[in-house]
Amino acid sequence: MKPLVAIVGRPNVGKSTLFNRLVGRRVALVQDEPGVTRDRHYADAEWEGRKFTFIDTGGFVPGDEDQLLQQVREQAQLAVDECDVIVFVTDARAGLTPADEAVATYLRKSGKPVVLAANKLDNTSGQMQALAGEFYRLGLGDVQALSAEHGLGMQELFDSVVARLPPKEEGEDAEAPPDDGIIRLAIIGRPNVGKSTLVNAILKEKRVVASEVAGTTRDPVDSELTYKDRKLLLTDTAGIRRKKSIAQRVEQFSVVAALKVMERSDVAVLLMDAMEPAVDQDAKLAGLAEERGRALVIVVNKWDLVGADQRRQETFRESLKHSLKFVGYAPILFTSALTGSKVEKVVDVATELADQFRFRAPTPQLNRLLEHMVDNHPAPIVRGKPLRMYYIAQVAAAPPTFTITVNHPDGVPDMYRRYITNQLRKTFDLRVPIRLIFKGRPGQAKREARKRPQRQGKR
């Protein structure tokens, strides 16, 4: 998978501003007060041909000094446990603080590559640059002087990050997992929902060929098995962190764990606790699967603690669909990993979704469907003219991705996009993410460009 680069530091040093600047768009909420970043944000970036993922850490509100130091150290530990390179952001105008020193001490002991950034140096005067000098005392090597707000020093920062990334691995930049016949399942979820128990239940009850691949303190724990003549690789995110890691008791950190394993998975198995379903963190993990284009099966675990009432189960299902309607296509299963109830069903459904994930549709059938869709639900008017759809083709799988040639590719309303997506799902019985790409006819952009000056000249 792509390397992870965490941006850490105490509150109000400009982490989110730097994150937005580095990824080239406004992803993280920014406000001039401490503790604004309540959620963890992540976005891909590329520099000098190397792709990686930035993570904007946050999620804590400072209290007294002791509490603040503890919370900042927790953020640093997340970076040490999960990421390949750490960008440690400080406020050069405020100077060196005890919180900075506490994080620096932890990072030095970790041995992880660190880029030390002295932020808020808004001009290049010698006096301003001298403010960065005191941060050399932290013992983390060179200090990158920069201004995230004004975009100063970004090139040098990128160079420093890329220089510290681990050697590039084969297939690292691939958007989809390899198509080698192995079905890769990522078991994700909040801490203590039963992820490891589910993996153990699958291996124990249906294992034909299985082997445990021991993970290090930073690597996921993989389990291989053959199920109904299909080779599967289960990755349990619970194995990513050390047992005593502070990150295990902070729920937000499961997003980073899921991010690591989902890059190389076909299907994400999102485990929820039947006693506490569809909390905000579950929605974040489901959204992560949708954003990364991975097939998703939602598994409500510990259902034995709720009961076997079918009506209650259906009520529960409808509530989940409402809470997670942005992934309404995903199947929902009710299991008990502890007793083994419906565990086999999880593997069966995940295998079906893996096949759908790599589905390929015949082009003639697609175009008959497009004609049928337009006849039954005419496309809307865009810029005073009917939206015309000429041709559809599938250009990729994993997930299924379709290109539709239209006369106004930028004017297709979201409502009509959803209509097309739903028709594709219904026709081909797809319960996985679908990607639509709208493009103009060859030469359309040049023709429109030639027309514009002519119209302006007549005026």
SEPA-506341 format. One line per field, with one value per residue (C-alpha): x, y, z; residue number from 1. Coordinates in nm, 3 decimals, decimal comma. Example, Ala and Ser with C-alpha at 12.3 -4.5 7.8 and 13.67 -1.06 7.14 Angstrom:
// SEPA-506341
east <- [1,230 1,367]
north <- [-0,450 -0,106]
up <- [0,780 0,714]
seq <- [1 2]
// end
This chain:
// SEPA-506341
east <- [0,000 0,097 0,311 0,141 0,271 0,124 0,112 0,138 0,193 0,030 -0,295 -0,305 0,033 -0,126 -0,148 -0,476 -0,368 -0,051 -0,251 -0,481 -0,183 0,001 -0,292 -0,391 -0,748 -0,946 -1,009 -0,959 -1,153 -0,934 -1,004 -0,776 -0,830 -0,693 -0,856 -1,057 -0,959 -1,203 -1,175 -0,883 -0,854 -0,650 -0,579 -0,345 -0,058 0,218 0,564 0,844 0,661 0,605 0,250 0,165 -0,115 -0,112 -0,300 -0,404 -0,413 -0,628 -0,935 -0,846 -0,931 -0,663 -0,738 -0,478 -0,113 -0,071 -0,376 -0,259 0,085 -0,073 -0,305 -0,030 0,183 -0,109 -0,113 0,260 0,220 -0,039 0,215 0,488 0,267 0,099 0,291 0,605 0,711 0,610 0,584 0,619 0,473 0,571 0,482 0,796 0,634 0,530 0,867 0,962 0,711 0,708 0,453 0,693 0,975 0,756 0,666 1,025 1,149 0,903 0,984 1,360 1,319 1,095 1,358 1,094 1,187 1,078 1,054 1,056 0,858 0,871 0,546 0,409 0,724 0,531 0,823 1,183 1,350 1,652 1,477 1,183 1,410 1,611 1,297 1,326 1,677 1,582 1,400 1,735 1,758 1,497 1,758 1,549 1,784 1,724 1,434 1,213 1,108 0,772 0,441 0,148 -0,087 0,117 0,261 0,623 0,868 0,632 0,871 1,147 0,904 0,789 1,151 1,227 0,923 0,996 1,361 1,250 0,991 1,073 1,193 0,916 0,757 0,621 0,254 0,258 0,074 -0,195 -0,547 -0,686 -0,549 -0,376 -0,598 -0,416 -0,717 -0,680 -0,978 -0,854 -1,083 -1,008 -1,172 -1,231 -1,421 -1,391 -1,187 -1,350 -1,624 -1,493 -1,268 -1,011 -1,284 -1,448 -1,121 -1,057 -1,410 -1,370 -1,034 -1,142 -1,472 -1,403 -1,028 -0,903 -0,559 -0,472 -0,154 -0,089 0,154 0,292 0,285 0,527 0,413 0,330 0,200 -0,149 -0,201 -0,280 -0,452 -0,467 -0,727 -0,900 -1,279 -1,491 -1,194 -1,133 -0,817 -0,880 -0,656 -0,809 -0,643 -0,730 -0,666 -0,649 -0,296 -0,157 -0,072 0,127 -0,078 0,004 -0,038 -0,241 -0,402 -0,598 -0,827 -0,886 -1,156 -1,062 -0,734 -0,918 -0,957 -0,581 -0,571 -0,847 -0,671 -0,360 -0,533 -0,804 -0,550 -0,481 -0,826 -1,115 -1,381 -1,407 -1,593 -1,716 -1,787 -2,028 -2,135 -2,504 -2,516 -2,386 -2,452 -2,387 -2,195 -2,006 -1,693 -1,878 -2,002 -1,645 -1,522 -1,810 -1,734 -1,370 -1,469 -1,693 -1,427 -1,161 -1,402 -1,395 -1,682 -1,842 -2,035 -2,173 -2,170 -2,358 -2,170 -2,276 -2,634 -2,666 -2,680 -2,984 -3,199 -3,335 -3,650 -3,679 -3,889 -3,629 -3,362 -3,553 -3,609 -3,237 -3,158 -3,381 -3,224 -2,876 -2,978 -3,106 -2,789 -2,559 -2,769 -2,461 -2,366 -2,723 -2,612 -2,401 -2,544 -2,612 -2,558 -2,621 -2,373 -2,214 -1,844 -1,823 -2,077 -1,999 -2,355 -2,378 -2,000 -2,004 -2,256 -2,006 -1,750 -2,009 -2,135 -1,783 -1,683 -1,985 -1,897 -1,537 -1,663 -1,890 -1,598 -1,420 -1,734 -1,714 -2,028 -2,068 -2,059 -2,363 -2,575 -2,458 -2,564 -2,904 -2,943 -2,839 -3,099 -3,362 -3,269 -3,294 -3,627 -3,783 -3,632 -3,521 -3,207 -3,259 -3,195 -2,841 -2,745 -3,064 -3,010 -3,112 -2,841 -2,757 -2,594 -2,427 -2,233 -2,139 -1,849 -1,687 -1,329 -1,219 -1,312 -1,228 -1,457 -1,672 -1,610 -1,812 -1,749 -2,048 -2,000 -2,230 -2,260 -2,220 -1,997 -1,977 -2,352 -2,489 -2,698 -2,630 -2,986 -2,936 -2,601 -2,777 -3,047 -2,787 -2,598 -2,915 -3,010 -2,667 -2,701 -3,047 -2,956 -2,634 -2,723 -2,424 -2,385 -2,045 -1,934 -1,984 -1,786 -1,924 -1,707 -1,872 -1,671 -1,736 -1,711 -1,366 -1,284 -1,578 -1,367 -1,189 -1,518 -1,662 -1,347 -1,374 -1,737 -1,680 -1,469 -1,713 -2,007 -1,807 -1,711 -2,075 -2,147]
north <- [0,000 0,365 0,485 0,684 1,024 1,161 1,529 1,570 1,848 2,034 2,230 2,543 2,506 2,491 2,114 2,131 2,434 2,249 1,935 2,130 2,298 1,969 1,781 2,080 2,128 2,226 1,891 1,963 2,221 2,515 2,771 2,996 2,825 2,507 2,169 2,232 1,904 1,666 1,392 1,238 1,335 1,163 1,236 1,107 1,313 1,268 1,421 1,340 1,026 0,889 0,849 0,849 0,935 1,229 1,197 1,508 1,409 1,574 1,479 1,623 1,942 2,076 2,109 2,169 2,136 1,777 1,663 1,844 1,682 1,337 1,393 1,526 1,222 0,998 1,162 1,107 0,743 0,698 0,829 0,602 0,292 0,330 0,564 0,547 0,912 1,178 1,551 1,715 2,067 2,344 2,712 2,915 3,240 3,093 2,926 2,596 2,465 2,176 1,998 2,017 1,877 1,590 1,482 1,520 1,294 1,025 1,054 1,033 0,705 0,560 0,564 0,662 0,911 1,261 1,585 1,878 2,174 2,521 2,678 3,034 3,192 3,423 3,598 3,528 3,791 3,682 3,765 3,537 3,254 3,284 3,190 2,839 2,799 2,710 2,395 2,235 2,178 1,903 1,676 1,576 1,700 1,980 2,219 2,298 2,665 2,720 2,903 2,672 2,969 3,136 2,823 2,903 2,613 2,346 2,216 2,168 1,993 1,753 1,677 1,596 1,369 1,172 1,131 0,957 0,722 0,349 0,197 0,169 -0,174 -0,344 -0,262 0,013 0,264 0,022 0,154 -0,200 -0,515 -0,767 -0,999 -1,320 -1,529 -1,462 -1,293 -1,040 -0,954 -0,667 -0,715 -0,362 -0,205 -0,024 -0,179 -0,464 -0,545 -0,898 -0,872 -1,125 -1,355 -1,353 -1,439 -1,723 -1,854 -1,861 -2,035 -2,291 -2,396 -2,386 -2,421 -2,651 -2,500 -2,225 -2,066 -1,776 -1,518 -1,348 -0,970 -0,725 -0,447 -0,239 -0,495 -0,642 -1,005 -1,212 -1,548 -1,764 -2,031 -2,222 -2,205 -2,397 -2,418 -2,041 -1,896 -1,623 -1,390 -1,243 -0,938 -0,855 -0,488 -0,567 -0,695 -0,364 -0,203 -0,321 -0,465 -0,185 0,091 0,386 0,382 0,066 0,257 0,552 0,464 0,719 0,538 0,245 0,461 0,458 0,084 0,032 0,260 0,044 -0,286 -0,160 -0,053 -0,418 -0,569 -0,664 -0,664 -0,478 -0,666 -0,393 -0,543 -0,365 -0,430 -0,526 -0,348 -0,021 -0,009 0,257 0,505 0,785 0,577 0,298 0,554 0,680 0,329 0,259 0,587 0,488 0,169 0,365 0,629 0,368 0,182 -0,142 -0,390 -0,377 -0,623 -0,496 -0,755 -0,697 -0,910 -1,031 -1,079 -1,366 -1,100 -0,940 -1,241 -1,433 -1,227 -1,186 -0,871 -0,710 -0,802 -0,639 -0,325 -0,320 -0,364 -0,075 0,148 0,065 0,134 0,475 0,557 0,434 0,516 0,628 0,256 0,129 -0,129 -0,317 -0,644 -0,658 -0,980 -1,070 -1,305 -1,422 -1,478 -1,622 -1,901 -1,932 -1,845 -1,729 -1,701 -1,912 -1,671 -1,386 -1,569 -1,671 -1,315 -1,170 -1,416 -1,315 -0,949 -1,015 -1,159 -0,858 -0,629 -0,755 -0,779 -0,702 -0,612 -0,677 -0,348 -0,426 -0,500 -0,178 0,031 -0,136 -0,052 0,311 0,342 0,191 0,429 0,738 0,624 0,560 0,856 1,128 1,316 1,669 2,002 2,133 2,489 2,520 2,202 1,838 1,627 1,366 1,033 0,862 0,563 0,365 0,126 -0,035 0,086 -0,085 -0,332 -0,342 -0,152 -0,158 0,172 0,294 0,580 0,751 0,981 1,284 1,631 1,810 1,595 1,860 1,916 1,575 1,632 1,420 1,291 1,153 1,003 0,815 0,700 0,551 0,390 0,233 0,096 -0,061 -0,218 -0,353 -0,489 -0,664 -0,736 -0,543 -0,475 -0,308 0,052 0,173 0,454 0,669 0,887 1,130 1,253 1,450 1,320 1,326 1,677 1,826 2,056 2,197 2,253 2,441 2,650 2,756 2,855 3,087 3,353 3,354 3,435 3,701 3,862 3,894 4,097]
up <- [0,000 -0,023 0,270 0,548 0,658 0,983 1,067 1,445 1,693 1,978 1,924 1,710 1,542 1,195 1,133 0,942 0,741 0,645 0,560 0,327 0,163 0,108 -0,044 -0,256 -0,137 0,168 0,334 0,703 0,901 0,999 1,268 1,471 1,803 1,962 1,923 1,605 1,436 1,602 1,339 1,160 0,795 0,528 0,163 -0,106 -0,243 -0,498 -0,527 -0,770 -0,884 -0,532 -0,399 -0,030 0,211 0,452 0,783 0,974 1,340 1,603 1,800 2,140 2,325 2,559 2,927 3,195 3,106 3,227 3,033 2,721 2,735 2,770 2,475 2,251 2,338 2,239 1,897 1,866 1,960 1,687 1,437 1,569 1,565 1,227 0,996 0,788 0,823 1,077 1,010 1,351 1,330 1,573 1,601 1,538 1,651 1,987 2,035 2,195 2,455 2,706 2,485 2,190 2,403 2,529 2,176 2,056 2,336 2,234 1,865 1,922 2,111 1,841 1,571 1,314 1,039 1,146 0,951 1,194 1,057 1,212 1,093 1,081 0,940 0,710 0,545 0,454 0,671 0,869 1,196 1,116 1,001 1,322 1,516 1,376 1,515 1,871 1,749 1,664 2,041 2,003 1,847 1,545 1,277 1,030 1,081 0,781 0,806 0,641 0,632 0,567 0,533 0,259 0,098 0,178 0,209 0,071 -0,194 0,063 0,298 0,025 -0,062 0,302 0,334 0,016 0,115 0,435 0,285 0,285 -0,043 -0,299 -0,320 -0,631 -0,686 -0,423 -0,646 -0,761 -0,704 -0,681 -0,514 -0,742 -0,942 -0,851 -0,756 -0,383 -0,217 0,036 0,327 0,563 0,904 1,032 1,320 1,647 1,928 2,119 1,868 1,816 1,508 1,627 1,757 1,413 1,240 1,486 1,437 1,059 1,075 1,333 1,181 0,807 0,781 0,508 0,461 0,707 0,832 1,068 0,934 1,242 1,226 1,378 1,607 1,298 1,049 1,019 1,115 0,804 0,803 0,492 0,425 0,150 0,163 -0,090 -0,326 -0,303 -0,154 0,103 0,297 0,613 0,766 1,124 1,199 1,570 1,513 1,397 1,730 2,026 2,310 2,549 2,293 2,409 2,066 2,150 2,385 2,154 1,900 1,636 1,574 1,413 1,101 1,044 1,106 0,849 0,601 0,611 0,533 0,301 0,038 -0,038 0,016 -0,211 0,060 0,390 0,662 0,898 1,238 1,471 1,828 1,854 2,189 2,041 1,667 1,404 1,615 1,441 1,415 1,234 0,982 0,930 0,858 0,619 0,443 0,417 0,232 -0,006 -0,068 -0,141 -0,368 -0,171 -0,144 0,200 0,415 0,745 1,021 1,346 1,598 1,945 1,826 2,075 2,346 2,180 2,095 1,800 1,740 1,362 1,388 1,609 1,358 1,073 1,281 1,354 0,984 0,879 1,143 1,012 0,653 0,758 0,953 0,675 0,370 0,175 0,163 0,134 -0,122 0,135 0,274 0,650 0,846 1,211 1,376 1,696 1,648 1,999 1,933 1,562 1,460 1,093 1,066 0,750 0,598 0,640 0,427 0,167 0,121 0,121 -0,153 -0,363 -0,321 -0,423 -0,751 -0,804 -0,720 -1,034 -1,247 -1,622 -1,822 -2,197 -2,388 -2,611 -2,305 -2,141 -2,438 -2,458 -2,090 -2,153 -2,427 -2,198 -1,914 -2,134 -2,284 -1,945 -1,764 -2,011 -1,921 -1,787 -1,959 -1,910 -2,014 -2,210 -2,410 -2,350 -2,191 -2,454 -2,369 -2,662 -2,539 -2,227 -2,168 -1,868 -1,841 -1,519 -1,250 -0,878 -0,841 -1,158 -1,337 -1,634 -1,876 -2,038 -2,338 -2,314 -2,465 -2,128 -1,905 -1,632 -1,621 -1,519 -1,204 -0,896 -0,907 -1,258 -1,159 -0,879 -1,122 -1,358 -1,070 -0,932 -1,274 -1,313 -0,969 -1,048 -1,391 -1,293 -0,927 -0,794 -0,423 -0,447 -0,512 -0,870 -1,029 -1,312 -1,538 -1,780 -2,078 -2,395 -2,749 -2,914 -3,024 -2,836 -2,623 -2,931 -3,112 -2,816 -2,784 -3,149 -3,104 -2,807 -2,986 -3,277 -3,051 -2,873 -3,205 -3,316 -3,008]
seq <- [1 2 3 4 5 6 7 8 9 10 11 12 13 14 15 16 17 18 19 20 21 22 23 24 25 26 27 28 29 30 31 32 33 34 35 36 37 38 39 40 41 42 43 44 45 46 47 48 49 50 51 52 53 54 55 56 57 58 59 60 61 62 63 64 65 66 67 68 69 70 71 72 73 74 75 76 77 78 79 80 81 82 83 84 85 86 87 88 89 90 91 92 93 94 95 96 97 98 99 100 101 102 103 104 105 106 107 108 109 110 111 112 113 114 115 116 117 118 119 120 121 122 123 124 125 126 127 128 129 130 131 132 133 134 135 136 137 138 139 140 141 142 143 144 145 146 147 148 149 150 151 152 153 154 155 156 157 158 159 160 161 162 163 164 165 166 167 168 169 170 171 172 173 174 175 176 177 178 179 180 181 182 183 184 185 186 187 188 189 190 191 192 193 194 195 196 197 198 199 200 201 202 203 204 205 206 207 208 209 210 211 212 213 214 215 216 217 218 219 220 221 222 223 224 225 226 227 228 229 230 231 232 233 234 235 236 237 238 239 240 241 242 243 244 245 246 247 248 249 250 251 252 253 254 255 256 257 258 259 260 261 262 263 264 265 266 267 268 269 270 271 272 273 274 275 276 277 278 279 280 281 282 283 284 285 286 287 288 289 290 291 292 293 294 295 296 297 298 299 300 301 302 303 304 305 306 307 308 309 310 311 312 313 314 315 316 317 318 319 320 321 322 323 324 325 326 327 328 329 330 331 332 333 334 335 336 337 338 339 340 341 342 343 344 345 346 347 348 349 350 351 352 353 354 355 356 357 358 359 360 361 362 363 364 365 366 367 368 369 370 371 372 373 374 375 376 377 378 379 380 381 382 383 384 385 386 387 388 389 390 391 392 393 394 395 396 397 398 399 400 401 402 403 404 405 406 407 408 409 410 411 412 413 414 415 416 417 418 419 420 421 422 423 424 425 426 427 428 429 430 431 432 433 434 435 436 437 438 439 440 441 442 443 444 445 446 447 448 449 450 451 452 453 454 455 456 457 458 459]
// end
